[in-house]
Amino acid sequence: DESLSYEEVPVEILDRQVKRLRNKEIASVKVLWRNHLVEGATWEAEVNMKSGYPHLFPSTPIQA
C-alpha cells in the first residue's frame, strides 16, 4: 500500500463491563489489537464490535 497505513485488527476480547446510566446500560468490551501489547488494549462499544467482528464473540453465552 502506497499510503503506508494498515487496518487495526482486533485479536481477542479481554474483558466486558456494563455502565449503568439513569435510563440505560452501555456494554463495553476491552479489545486486544494485533501488533499491540495488552497494555494497549482499548475499551470499545460492544454493539460496534459485534457488528464489525462477530467472530470474536461466542455464539452461546458462557455460563458459570
CHARMM-style PDB file with segment names, atoms N, HN, CA, C and O in Angstrom:
ATOM      1  N   ASP     1       0.841  -1.181   0.000  1.00  0.00      PROA
ATOM      2  CA  ASP     1       0.000   0.000   0.000  1.00  0.00      PROA
ATOM      3  C   ASP     1       0.879   1.235   0.000  1.00  0.00      PROA
ATOM      4  O   ASP     1       1.780   1.356   0.831  1.00  0.00      PROA
ATOM      5  N   GLU     2       0.634   2.137  -0.905  1.00  0.00      PROA
ATOM      6  HN  GLU     2      -0.098   2.039  -1.580  1.00  0.00      PROA
ATOM      7  CA  GLU     2       1.471   3.319  -1.038  1.00  0.00      PROA
ATOM      8  C   GLU     2       1.291   4.320   0.096  1.00  0.00      PROA
ATOM      9  O   GLU     2       2.182   5.134   0.343  1.00  0.00      PROA
ATOM     10  N   SER     3       0.165   4.275   0.783  1.00  0.00      PROA
ATOM     11  HN  SER     3      -0.558   3.614   0.582  1.00  0.00      PROA
ATOM     12  CA  SER     3      -0.077   5.227   1.865  1.00  0.00      PROA
ATOM     13  C   SER     3       0.630   4.823   3.161  1.00  0.00      PROA
ATOM     14  O   SER     3       0.632   5.584   4.129  1.00  0.00      PROA
ATOM     15  N   LEU     4       1.225   3.638   3.182  1.00  0.00      PROA
ATOM     16  HN  LEU     4       1.223   3.021   2.396  1.00  0.00      PROA
ATOM     17  CA  LEU     4       1.919   3.114   4.355  1.00  0.00      PROA
ATOM     18  C   LEU     4       1.024   3.073   5.590  1.00  0.00      PROA
ATOM     19  O   LEU     4       1.482   3.348   6.699  1.00  0.00      PROA
ATOM     20  N   SER     5      -0.215   2.739   5.408  1.00  0.00      PROA
ATOM     21  HN  SER     5      -0.587   2.516   4.507  1.00  0.00      PROA
ATOM     22  CA  SER     5      -1.125   2.587   6.533  1.00  0.00      PROA
ATOM     23  C   SER     5      -1.640   1.149   6.566  1.00  0.00      PROA
ATOM     24  O   SER     5      -1.573   0.426   5.572  1.00  0.00      PROA
ATOM     25  N   TYR     6      -2.148   0.755   7.718  1.00  0.00      PROA
ATOM     26  HN  TYR     6      -2.202   1.342   8.526  1.00  0.00      PROA
ATOM     27  CA  TYR     6      -2.703  -0.583   7.838  1.00  0.00      PROA
ATOM     28  C   TYR     6      -3.946  -0.511   8.720  1.00  0.00      PROA
ATOM     29  O   TYR     6      -4.137   0.431   9.489  1.00  0.00      PROA
ATOM     30  N   GLU     7      -4.771  -1.523   8.583  1.00  0.00      PROA
ATOM     31  HN  GLU     7      -4.616  -2.288   7.958  1.00  0.00      PROA
ATOM     32  CA  GLU     7      -6.002  -1.576   9.365  1.00  0.00      PROA
ATOM     33  C   GLU     7      -5.726  -2.245  10.702  1.00  0.00      PROA
ATOM     34  O   GLU     7      -5.083  -3.292  10.764  1.00  0.00      PROA
ATOM     35  N   GLU     8      -6.220  -1.627  11.774  1.00  0.00      PROA
ATOM     36  HN  GLU     8      -6.742  -0.776  11.723  1.00  0.00      PROA
ATOM     37  CA  GLU     8      -6.136  -2.252  13.082  1.00  0.00      PROA
ATOM     38  C   GLU     8      -7.090  -3.442  13.103  1.00  0.00      PROA
ATOM     39  O   GLU     8      -8.253  -3.315  12.717  1.00  0.00      PROA
ATOM     40  N   VAL     9      -6.608  -4.586  13.547  1.00  0.00      PROA
ATOM     41  HN  VAL     9      -5.664  -4.689  13.860  1.00  0.00      PROA
ATOM     42  CA  VAL     9      -7.424  -5.801  13.561  1.00  0.00      PROA
ATOM     43  C   VAL     9      -7.528  -6.292  14.998  1.00  0.00      PROA
ATOM     44  O   VAL     9      -6.507  -6.509  15.651  1.00  0.00      PROA
ATOM     45  N   PRO    10      -8.758  -6.471  15.505  1.00  0.00      PROA
ATOM     46  CA  PRO    10      -8.890  -6.989  16.865  1.00  0.00      PROA
ATOM     47  C   PRO    10      -8.566  -8.475  16.907  1.00  0.00      PROA
ATOM     48  O   PRO    10      -8.920  -9.230  16.002  1.00  0.00      PROA
ATOM     49  N   VAL    11      -7.886  -8.882  17.975  1.00  0.00      PROA
ATOM     50  HN  VAL    11      -7.598  -8.269  18.711  1.00  0.00      PROA
ATOM     51  CA  VAL    11      -7.455 -10.265  18.116  1.00  0.00      PROA
ATOM     52  C   VAL    11      -8.310 -11.011  19.136  1.00  0.00      PROA
ATOM     53  O   VAL    11      -8.657 -12.175  18.932  1.00  0.00      PROA
ATOM     54  N   GLU    12      -8.645 -10.338  20.230  1.00  0.00      PROA
ATOM     55  HN  GLU    12      -8.362  -9.393  20.395  1.00  0.00      PROA
ATOM     56  CA  GLU    12      -9.311 -11.029  21.335  1.00  0.00      PROA
ATOM     57  C   GLU    12     -10.068 -10.035  22.199  1.00  0.00      PROA
ATOM     58  O   GLU    12      -9.680  -8.874  22.324  1.00  0.00      PROA
ATOM     59  N   ILE    13     -11.162 -10.516  22.798  1.00  0.00      PROA
ATOM     60  HN  ILE    13     -11.477 -11.459  22.697  1.00  0.00      PROA
ATOM     61  CA  ILE    13     -11.895  -9.743  23.787  1.00  0.00      PROA
ATOM     62  C   ILE    13     -11.353 -10.144  25.159  1.00  0.00      PROA
ATOM     63  O   ILE    13     -11.424 -11.313  25.537  1.00  0.00      PROA
ATOM     64  N   LEU    14     -10.816  -9.181  25.900  1.00  0.00      PROA
ATOM     65  HN  LEU    14     -10.759  -8.231  25.593  1.00  0.00      PROA
ATOM     66  CA  LEU    14     -10.189  -9.485  27.178  1.00  0.00      PROA
ATOM     67  C   LEU    14     -11.143  -9.353  28.365  1.00  0.00      PROA
ATOM     68  O   LEU    14     -11.007 -10.074  29.354  1.00  0.00      PROA
ATOM     69  N   ASP    15     -12.103  -8.440  28.272  1.00  0.00      PROA
ATOM     70  HN  ASP    15     -12.214  -7.855  27.469  1.00  0.00      PROA
ATOM     71  CA  ASP    15     -12.974  -8.177  29.404  1.00  0.00      PROA
ATOM     72  C   ASP    15     -14.263  -7.538  28.910  1.00  0.00      PROA
ATOM     73  O   ASP    15     -14.347  -7.098  27.764  1.00  0.00      PROA
ATOM     74  N   ARG    16     -15.263  -7.489  29.778  1.00  0.00      PROA
ATOM     75  HN  ARG    16     -15.194  -7.846  30.709  1.00  0.00      PROA
ATOM     76  CA  ARG    16     -16.546  -6.881  29.440  1.00  0.00      PROA
ATOM     77  C   ARG    16     -17.050  -6.127  30.658  1.00  0.00      PROA
ATOM     78  O   ARG    16     -16.890  -6.585  31.789  1.00  0.00      PROA
ATOM     79  N   GLN    17     -17.655  -4.980  30.427  1.00  0.00      PROA
ATOM     80  HN  GLN    17     -17.786  -4.608  29.508  1.00  0.00      PROA
ATOM     81  CA  GLN    17     -18.247  -4.219  31.522  1.00  0.00      PROA
ATOM     82  C   GLN    17     -19.532  -3.561  31.046  1.00  0.00      PROA
ATOM     83  O   GLN    17     -19.708  -3.301  29.856  1.00  0.00      PROA
ATOM     84  N   VAL    18     -20.430  -3.295  31.992  1.00  0.00      PROA
ATOM     85  HN  VAL    18     -20.287  -3.506  32.959  1.00  0.00      PROA
ATOM     86  CA  VAL    18     -21.674  -2.609  31.678  1.00  0.00      PROA
ATOM     87  C   VAL    18     -21.766  -1.395  32.591  1.00  0.00      PROA
ATOM     88  O   VAL    18     -21.763  -1.526  33.815  1.00  0.00      PROA
ATOM     89  N   LYS    19     -21.850  -0.208  31.985  1.00  0.00      PROA
ATOM     90  HN  LYS    19     -21.853  -0.102  30.991  1.00  0.00      PROA
ATOM     91  CA  LYS    19     -22.031   1.015  32.759  1.00  0.00      PROA
ATOM     92  C   LYS    19     -23.515   1.335  32.805  1.00  0.00      PROA
ATOM     93  O   LYS    19     -24.199   1.339  31.781  1.00  0.00      PROA
ATOM     94  N   ARG    20     -23.997   1.601  33.998  1.00  0.00      PROA
ATOM     95  HN  ARG    20     -23.442   1.598  34.830  1.00  0.00      PROA
ATOM     96  CA  ARG    20     -25.407   1.914  34.174  1.00  0.00      PROA
ATOM     97  C   ARG    20     -25.584   3.414  34.322  1.00  0.00      PROA
ATOM     98  O   ARG    20     -25.043   4.033  35.238  1.00  0.00      PROA
ATOM     99  N   LEU    21     -26.352   3.987  33.406  1.00  0.00      PROA
ATOM    100  HN  LEU    21     -26.792   3.484  32.662  1.00  0.00      PROA
ATOM    101  CA  LEU    21     -26.719   5.382  33.496  1.00  0.00      PROA
ATOM    102  C   LEU    21     -28.137   5.452  34.050  1.00  0.00      PROA
ATOM    103  O   LEU    21     -28.696   4.421  34.425  1.00  0.00      PROA
ATOM    104  N   ARG    22     -28.713   6.607  34.109  1.00  0.00      PROA
ATOM    105  HN  ARG    22     -28.258   7.444  33.804  1.00  0.00      PROA
ATOM    106  CA  ARG    22     -30.065   6.723  34.676  1.00  0.00      PROA
ATOM    107  C   ARG    22     -31.082   5.858  33.957  1.00  0.00      PROA
ATOM    108  O   ARG    22     -31.840   5.122  34.589  1.00  0.00      PROA
ATOM    109  N   ASN    23     -31.098   5.945  32.639  1.00  0.00      PROA
ATOM    110  HN  ASN    23     -30.482   6.543  32.125  1.00  0.00      PROA
ATOM    111  CA  ASN    23     -32.153   5.288  31.871  1.00  0.00      PROA
ATOM    112  C   ASN    23     -31.684   4.159  30.972  1.00  0.00      PROA
ATOM    113  O   ASN    23     -32.504   3.530  30.304  1.00  0.00      PROA
ATOM    114  N   LYS    24     -30.392   3.887  30.938  1.00  0.00      PROA
ATOM    115  HN  LYS    24     -29.725   4.398  31.481  1.00  0.00      PROA
ATOM    116  CA  LYS    24     -29.923   2.827  30.048  1.00  0.00      PROA
ATOM    117  C   LYS    24     -28.611   2.241  30.540  1.00  0.00      PROA
ATOM    118  O   LYS    24     -27.958   2.770  31.440  1.00  0.00      PROA
ATOM    119  N   GLU    25     -28.252   1.128  29.916  1.00  0.00      PROA
ATOM    120  HN  GLU    25     -28.783   0.698  29.185  1.00  0.00      PROA
ATOM    121  CA  GLU    25     -26.983   0.467  30.192  1.00  0.00      PROA
ATOM    122  C   GLU    25     -26.150   0.458  28.927  1.00  0.00      PROA
ATOM    123  O   GLU    25     -26.670   0.243  27.832  1.00  0.00      PROA
ATOM    124  N   ILE    26     -24.846   0.694  29.082  1.00  0.00      PROA
ATOM    125  HN  ILE    26     -24.424   0.869  29.972  1.00  0.00      PROA
ATOM    126  CA  ILE    26     -23.943   0.701  27.935  1.00  0.00      PROA
ATOM    127  C   ILE    26     -22.898  -0.384  28.150  1.00  0.00      PROA
ATOM    128  O   ILE    26     -22.109  -0.317  29.092  1.00  0.00      PROA
ATOM    129  N   ALA    27     -22.895  -1.389  27.272  1.00  0.00      PROA
ATOM    130  HN  ALA    27     -23.536  -1.444  26.506  1.00  0.00      PROA
ATOM    131  CA  ALA    27     -21.948  -2.502  27.366  1.00  0.00      PROA
ATOM    132  C   ALA    27     -20.687  -2.163  26.578  1.00  0.00      PROA
ATOM    133  O   ALA    27     -20.756  -1.683  25.446  1.00  0.00      PROA
ATOM    134  N   SER    28     -19.543  -2.419  27.191  1.00  0.00      PROA
ATOM    135  HN  SER    28     -19.487  -2.808  28.110  1.00  0.00      PROA
ATOM    136  CA  SER    28     -18.253  -2.197  26.545  1.00  0.00      PROA
ATOM    137  C   SER    28     -17.405  -3.457  26.664  1.00  0.00      PROA
ATOM    138  O   SER    28     -17.566  -4.242  27.598  1.00  0.00      PROA
ATOM    139  N   VAL    29     -16.509  -3.637  25.714  1.00  0.00      PROA
ATOM    140  HN  VAL    29     -16.379  -2.999  24.955  1.00  0.00      PROA
ATOM    141  CA  VAL    29     -15.570  -4.754  25.762  1.00  0.00      PROA
ATOM    142  C   VAL    29     -14.148  -4.213  25.637  1.00  0.00      PROA
ATOM    143  O   VAL    29     -13.898  -3.239  24.926  1.00  0.00      PROA
ATOM    144  N   LYS    30     -13.226  -4.860  26.338  1.00  0.00      PROA
ATOM    145  HN  LYS    30     -13.429  -5.651  26.915  1.00  0.00      PROA
ATOM    146  CA  LYS    30     -11.816  -4.486  26.245  1.00  0.00      PROA
ATOM    147  C   LYS    30     -11.195  -5.315  25.131  1.00  0.00      PROA
ATOM    148  O   LYS    30     -11.190  -6.544  25.195  1.00  0.00      PROA
ATOM    149  N   VAL    31     -10.673  -4.649  24.116  1.00  0.00      PROA
ATOM    150  HN  VAL    31     -10.677  -3.651  24.064  1.00  0.00      PROA
ATOM    151  CA  VAL    31     -10.210  -5.308  22.899  1.00  0.00      PROA
ATOM    152  C   VAL    31      -8.689  -5.273  22.812  1.00  0.00      PROA
ATOM    153  O   VAL    31      -8.062  -4.222  22.954  1.00  0.00      PROA
ATOM    154  N   LEU    32      -8.111  -6.454  22.575  1.00  0.00      PROA
ATOM    155  HN  LEU    32      -8.620  -7.307  22.459  1.00  0.00      PROA
ATOM    156  CA  LEU    32      -6.683  -6.563  22.298  1.00  0.00      PROA
ATOM    157  C   LEU    32      -6.507  -6.479  20.792  1.00  0.00      PROA
ATOM    158  O   LEU    32      -7.117  -7.248  20.049  1.00  0.00      PROA
ATOM    159  N   TRP    33      -5.677  -5.549  20.338  1.00  0.00      PROA
ATOM    160  HN  TRP    33      -5.181  -4.924  20.941  1.00  0.00      PROA
ATOM    161  CA  TRP    33      -5.466  -5.331  18.908  1.00  0.00      PROA
ATOM    162  C   TRP    33      -4.167  -5.989  18.458  1.00  0.00      PROA
ATOM    163  O   TRP    33      -3.212  -6.095  19.228  1.00  0.00      PROA
ATOM    164  N   ARG    34      -4.142  -6.429  17.201  1.00  0.00      PROA
ATOM    165  HN  ARG    34      -4.918  -6.343  16.575  1.00  0.00      PROA
ATOM    166  CA  ARG    34      -2.934  -7.027  16.630  1.00  0.00      PROA
ATOM    167  C   ARG    34      -1.811  -5.993  16.649  1.00  0.00      PROA
ATOM    168  O   ARG    34      -2.048  -4.806  16.426  1.00  0.00      PROA
ATOM    169  N   ASN    35      -0.617  -6.438  16.911  1.00  0.00      PROA
ATOM    170  HN  ASN    35      -0.424  -7.402  17.092  1.00  0.00      PROA
ATOM    171  CA  ASN    35       0.585  -5.601  16.967  1.00  0.00      PROA
ATOM    172  C   ASN    35       0.589  -4.627  18.135  1.00  0.00      PROA
ATOM    173  O   ASN    35       1.318  -3.636  18.109  1.00  0.00      PROA
ATOM    174  N   HSD    36      -0.225  -4.897  19.174  1.00  0.00      PROA
ATOM    175  HN  HSD    36      -0.817  -5.703  19.196  1.00  0.00      PROA
ATOM    176  CA  HSD    36      -0.222  -4.079  20.386  1.00  0.00      PROA
ATOM    177  C   HSD    36      -0.067  -4.995  21.590  1.00  0.00      PROA
ATOM    178  O   HSD    36      -0.463  -6.160  21.551  1.00  0.00      PROA
ATOM    179  N   LEU    37       0.507  -4.463  22.652  1.00  0.00      PROA
ATOM    180  HN  LEU    37       0.828  -3.517  22.684  1.00  0.00      PROA
ATOM    181  CA  LEU    37       0.615  -5.201  23.901  1.00  0.00      PROA
ATOM    182  C   LEU    37      -0.711  -5.134  24.639  1.00  0.00      PROA
ATOM    183  O   LEU    37      -1.586  -4.344  24.283  1.00  0.00      PROA
ATOM    184  N   VAL    38      -0.862  -5.963  25.667  1.00  0.00      PROA
ATOM    185  HN  VAL    38      -0.151  -6.605  25.956  1.00  0.00      PROA
ATOM    186  CA  VAL    38      -2.089  -5.965  26.462  1.00  0.00      PROA
ATOM    187  C   VAL    38      -2.331  -4.564  27.039  1.00  0.00      PROA
ATOM    188  O   VAL    38      -3.478  -4.133  27.161  1.00  0.00      PROA
ATOM    189  N   GLU    39      -1.265  -3.862  27.390  1.00  0.00      PROA
ATOM    190  HN  GLU    39      -0.333  -4.212  27.291  1.00  0.00      PROA
ATOM    191  CA  GLU    39      -1.411  -2.513  27.939  1.00  0.00      PROA
ATOM    192  C   GLU    39      -2.036  -1.552  26.928  1.00  0.00      PROA
ATOM    193  O   GLU    39      -2.567  -0.506  27.304  1.00  0.00      PROA
ATOM    194  N   GLY    40      -1.972  -1.908  25.659  1.00  0.00      PROA
ATOM    195  HN  GLY    40      -1.542  -2.757  25.354  1.00  0.00      PROA
ATOM    196  CA  GLY    40      -2.538  -1.067  24.607  1.00  0.00      PROA
ATOM    197  C   GLY    40      -3.971  -1.421  24.256  1.00  0.00      PROA
ATOM    198  O   GLY    40      -4.530  -0.869  23.308  1.00  0.00      PROA
ATOM    199  N   ALA    41      -4.579  -2.340  25.011  1.00  0.00      PROA
ATOM    200  HN  ALA    41      -4.125  -2.789  25.781  1.00  0.00      PROA
ATOM    201  CA  ALA    41      -5.968  -2.722  24.757  1.00  0.00      PROA
ATOM    202  C   ALA    41      -6.878  -1.536  25.052  1.00  0.00      PROA
ATOM    203  O   ALA    41      -6.592  -0.732  25.938  1.00  0.00      PROA
ATOM    204  N   THR    42      -7.968  -1.433  24.308  1.00  0.00      PROA
ATOM    205  HN  THR    42      -8.200  -2.087  23.588  1.00  0.00      PROA
ATOM    206  CA  THR    42      -8.880  -0.304  24.460  1.00  0.00      PROA
ATOM    207  C   THR    42     -10.297  -0.778  24.736  1.00  0.00      PROA
ATOM    208  O   THR    42     -10.675  -1.889  24.363  1.00  0.00      PROA
ATOM    209  N   TRP    43     -11.076   0.073  25.393  1.00  0.00      PROA
ATOM    210  HN  TRP    43     -10.769   0.975  25.696  1.00  0.00      PROA
ATOM    211  CA  TRP    43     -12.490  -0.199  25.627  1.00  0.00      PROA
ATOM    212  C   TRP    43     -13.279   0.308  24.444  1.00  0.00      PROA
ATOM    213  O   TRP    43     -13.144   1.465  24.045  1.00  0.00      PROA
ATOM    214  N   GLU    44     -14.105  -0.558  23.884  1.00  0.00      PROA
ATOM    215  HN  GLU    44     -14.215  -1.498  24.208  1.00  0.00      PROA
ATOM    216  CA  GLU    44     -14.923  -0.228  22.711  1.00  0.00      PROA
ATOM    217  C   GLU    44     -16.371  -0.610  22.998  1.00  0.00      PROA
ATOM    218  O   GLU    44     -16.638  -1.471  23.836  1.00  0.00      PROA
ATOM    219  N   ALA    45     -17.297   0.029  22.303  1.00  0.00      PROA
ATOM    220  HN  ALA    45     -17.080   0.729  21.622  1.00  0.00      PROA
ATOM    221  CA  ALA    45     -18.716  -0.304  22.452  1.00  0.00      PROA
ATOM    222  C   ALA    45     -18.945  -1.724  21.950  1.00  0.00      PROA
ATOM    223  O   ALA    45     -18.535  -2.074  20.843  1.00  0.00      PROA
ATOM    224  N   GLU    46     -19.600  -2.536  22.768  1.00  0.00      PROA
ATOM    225  HN  GLU    46     -19.933  -2.252  23.667  1.00  0.00      PROA
ATOM    226  CA  GLU    46     -19.835  -3.933  22.420  1.00  0.00      PROA
ATOM    227  C   GLU    46     -20.675  -4.063  21.144  1.00  0.00      PROA
ATOM    228  O   GLU    46     -20.419  -4.938  20.318  1.00  0.00      PROA
ATOM    229  N   VAL    47     -21.662  -3.204  20.988  1.00  0.00      PROA
ATOM    230  HN  VAL    47     -21.870  -2.493  21.660  1.00  0.00      PROA
ATOM    231  CA  VAL    47     -22.532  -3.254  19.808  1.00  0.00      PROA
ATOM    232  C   VAL    47     -21.717  -3.067  18.529  1.00  0.00      PROA
ATOM    233  O   VAL    47     -21.914  -3.796  17.557  1.00  0.00      PROA
ATOM    234  N   ASN    48     -20.819  -2.110  18.525  1.00  0.00      PROA
ATOM    235  HN  ASN    48     -20.659  -1.517  19.315  1.00  0.00      PROA
ATOM    236  CA  ASN    48     -19.988  -1.847  17.342  1.00  0.00      PROA
ATOM    237  C   ASN    48     -19.054  -3.011  17.043  1.00  0.00      PROA
ATOM    238  O   ASN    48     -18.866  -3.375  15.882  1.00  0.00      PROA
ATOM    239  N   MET    49     -18.467  -3.596  18.083  1.00  0.00      PROA
ATOM    240  HN  MET    49     -18.620  -3.300  19.026  1.00  0.00      PROA
ATOM    241  CA  MET    49     -17.543  -4.708  17.881  1.00  0.00      PROA
ATOM    242  C   MET    49     -18.280  -5.953  17.397  1.00  0.00      PROA
ATOM    243  O   MET    49     -17.766  -6.682  16.549  1.00  0.00      PROA
ATOM    244  N   LYS    50     -19.485  -6.205  17.928  1.00  0.00      PROA
ATOM    245  HN  LYS    50     -19.902  -5.612  18.617  1.00  0.00      PROA
ATOM    246  CA  LYS    50     -20.252  -7.367  17.482  1.00  0.00      PROA
ATOM    247  C   LYS    50     -20.657  -7.240  16.025  1.00  0.00      PROA
ATOM    248  O   LYS    50     -20.658  -8.230  15.294  1.00  0.00      PROA
ATOM    249  N   SER    51     -21.001  -6.040  15.595  1.00  0.00      PROA
ATOM    250  HN  SER    51     -21.000  -5.235  16.188  1.00  0.00      PROA
ATOM    251  CA  SER    51     -21.423  -5.876  14.203  1.00  0.00      PROA
ATOM    252  C   SER    51     -20.227  -5.952  13.248  1.00  0.00      PROA
ATOM    253  O   SER    51     -20.357  -6.465  12.136  1.00  0.00      PROA
ATOM    254  N   GLY    52     -19.083  -5.454  13.668  1.00  0.00      PROA
ATOM    255  HN  GLY    52     -18.978  -5.037  14.571  1.00  0.00      PROA
ATOM    256  CA  GLY    52     -17.912  -5.450  12.792  1.00  0.00      PROA
ATOM    257  C   GLY    52     -17.076  -6.712  12.858  1.00  0.00      PROA
ATOM    258  O   GLY    52     -16.437  -7.087  11.874  1.00  0.00      PROA
ATOM    259  N   TYR    53     -17.072  -7.376  14.017  1.00  0.00      PROA
ATOM    260  HN  TYR    53     -17.591  -7.071  14.815  1.00  0.00      PROA
ATOM    261  CA  TYR    53     -16.206  -8.537  14.237  1.00  0.00      PROA
ATOM    262  C   TYR    53     -16.957  -9.632  15.004  1.00  0.00      PROA
ATOM    263  O   TYR    53     -16.567  -9.961  16.124  1.00  0.00      PROA
ATOM    264  N   PRO    54     -18.019 -10.201  14.434  1.00  0.00      PROA
ATOM    265  CA  PRO    54     -18.819 -11.195  15.165  1.00  0.00      PROA
ATOM    266  C   PRO    54     -18.040 -12.453  15.537  1.00  0.00      PROA
ATOM    267  O   PRO    54     -18.426 -13.153  16.473  1.00  0.00      PROA
ATOM    268  N   HSD    55     -16.949 -12.757  14.825  1.00  0.00      PROA
ATOM    269  HN  HSD    55     -16.636 -12.188  14.064  1.00  0.00      PROA
ATOM    270  CA  HSD    55     -16.171 -13.953  15.118  1.00  0.00      PROA
ATOM    271  C   HSD    55     -15.481 -13.894  16.481  1.00  0.00      PROA
ATOM    272  O   HSD    55     -15.033 -14.925  16.983  1.00  0.00      PROA
ATOM    273  N   LEU    56     -15.388 -12.724  17.083  1.00  0.00      PROA
ATOM    274  HN  LEU    56     -15.752 -11.886  16.675  1.00  0.00      PROA
ATOM    275  CA  LEU    56     -14.746 -12.602  18.394  1.00  0.00      PROA
ATOM    276  C   LEU    56     -15.671 -12.985  19.546  1.00  0.00      PROA
ATOM    277  O   LEU    56     -15.220 -13.136  20.681  1.00  0.00      PROA
ATOM    278  N   PHE    57     -16.948 -13.140  19.261  1.00  0.00      PROA
ATOM    279  HN  PHE    57     -17.314 -13.017  18.339  1.00  0.00      PROA
ATOM    280  CA  PHE    57     -17.923 -13.409  20.308  1.00  0.00      PROA
ATOM    281  C   PHE    57     -18.445 -14.833  20.181  1.00  0.00      PROA
ATOM    282  O   PHE    57     -18.781 -15.275  19.083  1.00  0.00      PROA
ATOM    283  N   PRO    58     -18.517 -15.556  21.299  1.00  0.00      PROA
ATOM    284  CA  PRO    58     -19.066 -16.925  21.233  1.00  0.00      PROA
ATOM    285  C   PRO    58     -20.531 -16.886  20.844  1.00  0.00      PROA
ATOM    286  O   PRO    58     -21.239 -15.929  21.158  1.00  0.00      PROA
ATOM    287  N   SER    59     -20.986 -17.929  20.159  1.00  0.00      PROA
ATOM    288  HN  SER    59     -20.411 -18.706  19.904  1.00  0.00      PROA
ATOM    289  CA  SER    59     -22.370 -17.965  19.693  1.00  0.00      PROA
ATOM    290  C   SER    59     -23.355 -18.220  20.822  1.00  0.00      PROA
ATOM    291  O   SER    59     -24.525 -17.850  20.724  1.00  0.00      PROA
ATOM    292  N   THR    60     -22.884 -18.854  21.904  1.00  0.00      PROA
ATOM    293  HN  THR    60     -21.933 -19.154  21.984  1.00  0.00      PROA
ATOM    294  CA  THR    60     -23.734 -19.068  23.060  1.00  0.00      PROA
ATOM    295  C   THR    60     -23.098 -18.416  24.273  1.00  0.00      PROA
ATOM    296  O   THR    60     -21.874 -18.437  24.406  1.00  0.00      PROA
ATOM    297  N   PRO    61     -23.893 -17.835  25.162  1.00  0.00      PROA
ATOM    298  CA  PRO    61     -23.331 -17.213  26.363  1.00  0.00      PROA
ATOM    299  C   PRO    61     -22.637 -18.244  27.237  1.00  0.00      PROA
ATOM    300  O   PRO    61     -23.070 -19.393  27.322  1.00  0.00      PROA
ATOM    301  N   ILE    62     -21.579 -17.832  27.873  1.00  0.00      PROA
ATOM    302  HN  ILE    62     -21.227 -16.898  27.804  1.00  0.00      PROA
ATOM    303  CA  ILE    62     -20.818 -18.713  28.765  1.00  0.00      PROA
ATOM    304  C   ILE    62     -21.486 -18.688  30.129  1.00  0.00      PROA
ATOM    305  O   ILE    62     -21.694 -17.623  30.711  1.00  0.00      PROA
ATOM    306  N   GLN    63     -21.818 -19.857  30.630  1.00  0.00      PROA
ATOM    307  HN  GLN    63     -21.650 -20.722  30.158  1.00  0.00      PROA
ATOM    308  CA  GLN    63     -22.462 -19.974  31.943  1.00  0.00      PROA
ATOM    309  C   GLN    63     -21.426 -20.381  32.984  1.00  0.00      PROA
ATOM    310  O   GLN    63     -20.585 -21.243  32.731  1.00  0.00      PROA
ATOM    311  N   ALA    64     -21.494 -19.756  34.156  1.00  0.00      PROA
ATOM    312  HN  ALA    64     -22.177 -19.055  34.362  1.00  0.00      PROA
ATOM    313  CA  ALA    64     -20.541 -20.080  35.229  1.00  0.00      PROA
ATOM    314  C   ALA    64     -21.055 -21.214  36.080  1.00  0.00      PROA
ATOM    315  OT1 ALA    64     -20.389 -21.624  37.030  1.00  0.00      PROA
TER     316      ALA     64
END
